Amino acid sequence: MQFVNMLQAKSNLSRLVEAIEQGEEREIIIARNGKPAARLVPISTLPSGSRIGIAKGAFTVPDDIDANNAEVARLFLGEQDH
């Protein structure tokens, strides 16, 4: 793990990103005024976060949710009323 200050990061961003891309560094910590402020890591190692159940309890599903499935399918397929 490499530490760089903000000025170094701004001056050497291309080199730092290349080091991450090539696997030479797993992460680079960017510091502002000597304190860690950001972390440069490969995209593949970014946490994906939990998405399952994110809207749980935010709305209610009506009992007749599937009542118009045929009509919706017809509209998507561009079929005309007869």
Secondary structure, 3 states (H helix, E strand, C coil): CEEEEHHHHHHCHHHHHHHHHCCCCCCEEEEECCEEEEEECCHHHCCCCCCCCCCCCCCCCCCCCCCCHHHHHHHHHCCCCC
